[in-house]
């Protein structure tokens, strides 16, 4: 099963950057047809990104299409729904019906082309006030989408929020993404990009903040951001050592009929054991994904 910590954007109309992006260690690369591509080049870029994803690579390959309200969206879907494309990233999703429309279109193209039905992943980016107000229904739309993504750049612009270095203004919105994803039975969401490229320390804090809030990964706009994200979302050896002590000690306690113990001076009961088990399972999944690359 794929591990999703880092999603690296690359402009689809720059073949060399596209080629390089697929070798930089990101868990997934998103070849962009939207913001990074000038309007005049959008149609011609479609074939470029599809061809790139048909080649050998060691990461998941996605395409960000243009949003449903644009003149390019339908053509984007028709062009990129093909073998070799692992998924489509759909920006500016504002309602469950938006997501269901994309699902219907993808399903129709898969059937028409003899592709495995449901085989192309779909990640909606929620990045407007309208989208955020409908986040619960979007999360419960019942489509192939397994996870949501947060786009803070367009969101803060739309709402009129100043996006500060400490990002405290984003806390309630990020929390809602995590809670609504969990309530809908989705995977943890993917966090927004960080645009202050010269502020490396700020970026590290942003990544750690997203991890602490319950996100599973973060979108990146520069190759240097990828190893930071991968390292932060990888359980550390001390974390794993403690998790294993908790699991082993609790298993021994259960054999004695106990369900509440102390480990390293901390109270431990079932919720903390489940958390430890989840941490160990994630580390295993990351290790297995790395061996497969």
MOFEN-V916316 format. One record per pair of residues at least 24 apart in sequence whose C-alpha atoms are under 10 Angstrom apart, sorted by the first residue. I is the first residue (numbers start at 1). J is the second residue. If there is no record, write none. Layout:
<<I	J> <I	J>>
//
This chain:
<<1	285> <1	286> <1	288> <1	289> <2	27> <2	28> <2	59> <2	60> <2	285> <2	286> <2	288> <2	289> <2	290> <2	292> <3	27> <3	28> <3	59> <3	60> <3	216> <3	217> <3	282> <3	283> <3	285> <3	286> <3	287> <3	288> <3	289> <3	290> <4	28> <4	60> <4	188> <4	189> <4	190> <4	216> <4	217> <4	218> <4	219> <4	230> <4	233> <4	286> <4	289> <5	190> <5	191> <5	211> <5	215> <5	216> <5	217> <5	218> <5	219> <5	226> <5	227> <5	229> <5	230> <5	231> <5	232> <5	233> <5	234> <5	286> <6	190> <6	191> <6	216> <6	217> <6	218> <6	219> <6	220> <6	225> <6	226> <6	227> <6	228> <6	229> <6	230> <6	231> <6	233> <7	59> <7	60> <7	61> <7	62> <7	190> <7	191> <7	193> <7	217> <7	218> <7	219> <7	220> <7	221> <7	225> <7	226> <7	229> <7	230> <8	61> <8	62> <8	193> <8	218> <8	219> <8	220> <8	221> <8	222> <8	223> <8	225> <8	226> <9	36> <9	62> <9	63> <9	64> <9	193> <9	219> <9	220> <9	221> <9	222> <9	223> <10	36> <10	49> <10	63> <10	64> <10	220> <10	221> <10	222> <10	223> <11	35> <11	36> <11	37> <11	45> <11	49> <11	64> <11	221> <12	36> <12	37> <12	41> <12	42> <12	44> <12	45> <12	46> <12	47> <12	48> <12	49> <12	50> <12	52> <12	63> <12	64> <13	37> <13	38> <13	41> <13	42> <13	44> <13	45> <13	46> <13	47> <13	48> <13	49> <14	45> <14	48> <14	49> <15	45> <15	48> <15	49> <15	52> <18	48> <18	49> <18	52> <18	53> <19	49> <19	52> <19	53> <19	55> <19	57> <20	223> <21	57> <21	59> <21	222> <21	223> <22	52> <22	53> <22	55> <22	56> <22	57> <22	58> <22	59> <22	60> <22	61> <23	56> <23	57> <23	58> <23	59> <24	58> <24	59> <24	223> <24	224> <24	226> <24	227> <25	58> <25	59> <25	223> <25	226> <25	227> <25	230> <25	290> <25	293> <26	58> <26	59> <26	60> <26	219> <26	220> <26	223> <26	225> <26	226> <26	227> <26	229> <26	230> <27	58> <27	59> <27	60> <27	61> <27	217> <27	226> <27	230> <27	286> <27	289> <27	290> <27	293> <28	58> <28	59> <28	60> <28	61> <28	62> <28	86> <28	87> <28	219> <29	53> <29	59> <29	60> <29	61> <29	62> <29	63> <29	64> <29	219> <29	220> <30	60> <30	61> <30	62> <30	63> <30	64> <30	65> <30	87> <30	88> <30	89> <30	219> <30	220> <30	221> <31	61> <31	62> <31	63> <31	64> <31	65> <31	88> <31	89> <32	62> <32	63> <32	64> <32	65> <32	66> <32	89> <33	63> <33	64> <33	65> <33	66> <33	72> <33	73> <33	76> <34	63> <34	64> <34	65> <34	66> <34	67> <34	72> <34	73> <34	76> <34	90> <34	91> <35	64> <35	65> <35	66> <35	91> <39	72> <42	66> <42	72> <42	75> <42	76> <43	72> <43	75> <43	76> <43	79> <45	76> <45	79> <46	75> <46	76> <46	77> <46	78> <46	79> <46	80> <47	76> <47	79> <47	80> <48	80> <49	79> <49	80> <49	85> <50	79> <50	80> <50	81> <50	82> <50	83> <50	84> <50	85> <51	80> <51	84> <51	85> <52	84> <52	85> <53	80> <53	82> <53	83> <53	84> <53	85> <53	86> <54	82> <54	83> <54	84> <54	85> <55	84> <56	84> <57	293> <58	289> <58	290> <58	292> <58	293> <59	86> <59	289> <59	290> <59	292> <59	293> <60	84> <60	85> <60	86> <60	87> <61	85> <61	86> <61	87> <61	88> <62	86> <62	87> <62	88> <62	89> <62	120> <62	121> <62	122> <62	123> <63	87> <63	88> <63	89> <63	90> <63	122> <64	88> <64	89> <64	90> <64	91> <64	122> <64	123> <64	124> <64	125> <65	89> <65	90> <65	91> <66	90> <66	91> <66	92> <67	91> <67	92> <67	93> <67	98> <67	102> <67	124> <67	125> <68	92> <68	93> <68	94> <68	98> <68	99> <68	101> <68	102> <69	93> <69	98> <73	102> <74	102> <74	105> <77	102> <77	105> <77	106> <77	109> <78	105> <78	106> <78	108> <78	109> <79	109> <80	106> <80	109> <81	105> <81	106> <81	107> <81	108> <81	109> <81	110> <81	113> <81	115> <81	119> <81	120> <82	106> <82	109> <82	110> <82	113> <82	114> <82	115> <82	119> <82	120> <83	110> <83	113> <83	114> <83	115> <83	116> <83	119> <83	120> <84	120> <85	119> <85	120> <85	121> <86	119> <86	120> <86	121> <86	122> <87	119> <87	120> <87	121> <87	122> <87	123> <87	145> <88	120> <88	121> <88	122> <88	123> <88	124> <88	145> <89	121> <89	122> <89	123> <89	124> <89	125> <89	145> <89	148> <89	149> <90	122> <90	123> <90	124> <90	125> <90	126> <90	149> <91	123> <91	124> <91	125> <91	126> <91	127> <91	128> <91	149> <91	150> <91	151> <92	124> <92	125> <92	126> <92	127> <92	128> <92	129> <92	130> <92	131> <92	150> <92	151> <92	154> <92	155> <93	123> <93	124> <93	125> <93	126> <93	127> <93	128> <93	130> <93	131> <93	132> <93	134> <93	135> <93	138> <94	124> <94	125> <94	126> <94	127> <94	128> <94	129> <94	130> <94	131> <94	132> <94	133> <94	134> <94	135> <94	137> <94	138> <95	126> <95	130> <95	131> <95	132> <95	133> <95	134> <95	135> <95	136> <95	137> <95	138> <95	139> <95	141> <96	131> <96	134> <96	135> <96	136> <96	137> <96	138> <96	139> <96	140> <96	141> <96	142> <96	143> <97	137> <97	138> <97	141> <98	124> <98	131> <98	138> <98	141> <99	123> <99	124> <99	138> <99	139> <99	141> <99	142> <99	143> <99	144> <99	145> <100	138> <100	141> <100	142> <100	143> <100	144> <100	145> <101	143> <102	143> <102	144> <103	141> <103	142> <103	143> <103	144> <103	145> <104	143> <106	144> <107	144> <117	144> <118	143> <118	144> <118	145> <119	144> <120	144> <120	145> <121	145> <121	146> <121	147> <122	146> <122	147> <122	148> <123	147> <123	148> <123	149> <123	189> <123	190> <124	148> <124	149> <124	150> <124	151> <125	149> <125	150> <125	151> <125	152> <125	189> <125	190> <125	191> <125	192> <126	150> <126	151> <126	152> <126	154> <126	155> <126	177> <126	192> <127	151> <127	152> <127	153> <127	154> <127	155> <127	156> <127	157> <127	158> <127	159> <127	192> <128	152> <128	153> <128	154> <128	155> <128	156> <128	157> <128	158> <128	159> <129	154> <129	155> <129	156> <129	157> <129	158> <129	159> <129	160> <130	155> <130	158> <130	159> <131	155> <132	173> <132	176> <132	177> <135	176> <135	177> <135	180> <135	181> <136	176> <136	177> <136	179> <136	180> <136	181> <136	183> <136	184> <137	180> <137	184> <138	180> <138	181> <138	184> <139	177> <139	180> <139	181> <139	182> <139	183> <139	184> <139	185> <139	186> <140	180> <140	181> <140	183> <140	184> <140	185> <140	186> <141	184> <142	184> <145	186> <145	187> <146	181> <146	184> <146	185> <146	186> <146	187> <146	188> <146	189> <147	177> <147	178> <147	181> <147	182> <147	184> <147	185> <147	186> <147	187> <147	188> <147	189> <147	190> <147	216> <148	177> <148	178> <148	180> <148	181> <148	186> <148	187> <148	188> <148	189> <148	190> <148	191> <148	215> <149	174> <149	177> <149	188> <149	189> <149	190> <149	191> <149	192> <149	215> <149	217> <149	218> <149	219> <150	174> <150	177> <150	189> <150	190> <150	191> <150	192> <150	193> <150	218> <150	219> <151	190> <151	191> <151	192> <151	193> <151	219> <152	191> <152	192> <152	193> <152	194> <153	192> <153	193> <153	194> <153	195> <165	194> <165	196> <165	199> <165	202> <165	203> <165	205> <165	206> <166	202> <166	203> <166	205> <166	206> <166	209> <167	202> <167	205> <167	206> <167	209> <171	209> <171	210> <171	213> <174	209> <174	210> <174	213> <174	214> <174	215> <175	210> <175	213> <175	214> <175	215> <177	213> <177	214> <177	215> <178	210> <178	213> <178	214> <178	215> <178	216> <179	213> <179	214> <181	215> <182	214> <187	215> <187	216> <188	213> <188	214> <188	215> <188	216> <188	217> <189	214> <189	215> <189	216> <189	217> <189	218> <190	214> <190	215> <190	216> <190	217> <190	218> <190	219> <191	215> <191	216> <191	217> <191	218> <191	219> <191	220> <192	217> <192	218> <192	219> <192	220> <193	218> <193	219> <193	220> <193	221> <193	222> <193	225> <194	218> <194	219> <194	220> <194	221> <194	222> <194	225> <195	220> <195	221> <195	222> <197	221> <197	222> <197	224> <197	225> <200	224> <200	225> <200	228> <203	228> <203	229> <204	228> <204	229> <204	232> <205	232> <207	231> <207	232> <207	233> <208	232> <208	233> <230	286> <233	282> <233	283> <233	286> <234	279> <234	282> <234	283> <234	286> <234	287> <235	279> <235	280> <235	282> <235	283> <235	284> <235	286> <236	279> <236	283> <237	283> <239	276> <239	279> <239	280> <240	276> <240	277> <240	279> <240	280> <240	283> <241	276> <241	280> <242	276> <243	272> <243	273> <243	274> <243	275> <243	276> <243	277> <243	278> <243	279> <243	280> <244	273> <244	276> <244	277> <244	279> <244	280> <245	273> <245	276> <246	272> <246	273> <246	274> <246	275> <246	276> <246	277> <247	272> <247	273> <247	274> <247	275> <247	276> <247	277> <247	280> <248	273> <249	273>>
//
